[in-house]
Amino acid sequence: MYYHPESNFSRKIRIFLAEKNLDYELKEVNLVNKPPEFLNMSPIGQVPVFVDQDGTTIWDSTLIAEYLDETYPQPEFYPCNRRQRFECRKWEELADTLGDNIIRLWILNLTGDLASTYYRQKYETLINRLLPIFDMQLRSAKYLLGGETWTAADVAALSHILHLTV
Ligand SMILES: N[C@@H](CCC(=O)N[C@@H](CS)C(=O)NCC(=O)O)C(=O)O
């Protein structure tokens, strides 16, 4: 898997790989100076990118997560039931939107761009709007879908929210 150690989206897939007990090799990508071979694999130019043993190459964490769950189903992270699966995808998407804004704010703080008040406010506003939605959902249940086990939605939320602490 092509990744970056400080990438929350890479963390999401590392959790999947670990939970599914799959052997894998990590290749760190220089995100400041992206190598051409990486850009050839990833049209979006972002980590994670997963390359399976047969050469199947997938970019975008949600596509990778779905591919892993279909190809290596144990344990399952997406419910089989259509309605439940949709709920799971909805919470995963919301978590990833939170993750997008957390990583953008993190990069902004890292680069210390003083002309960035507009973007800082934009990211902070969205983060502050989304966090209570997760908080509310988890007040009455241990997991986002309310069941007995975690799903892809919880893996995504955990990966991104953990980034707020680094
Ligand atoms: N939608 C993508 C987002 C991935 C993403 O934002 N990756 C960040 C690191 S956490 C990245 O590679 N940033 C480098 C860049 O955008 O140039 C996914 O789910 O994989």
The ligand as a Gaussian input file, in Angstrom:
#p B3LYP/6-31G(d) Opt

LIG

0 1
 N      -10.816000      10.909000      -0.962000
 C       -9.480000      10.444000      -0.701000
 C       -8.751000      11.458000       0.179000
 C       -7.301000      11.058000       0.395000
 C       -6.473000      12.205000       0.939000
 O       -6.971000      13.317000       1.198000
 N       -5.170000      11.938000       1.090000
 C       -4.256000      12.965000       1.527000
 C       -3.442000      12.473000       2.730000
 S       -4.499000      12.153000       4.102000
 C       -3.243000      13.242000       0.414000
 O       -2.762000      12.332000      -0.227000
 N       -2.930000      14.524000       0.219000
 C       -1.959000      14.929000      -0.752000
 C       -2.550000      15.873000      -1.760000
 O       -3.780000      16.077000      -1.783000
 O       -1.777000      16.415000      -2.543000
 C       -9.524000       9.062000      -0.043000
 O      -10.573000       8.713000       0.548000
 O       -8.552000       8.291000      -0.162000

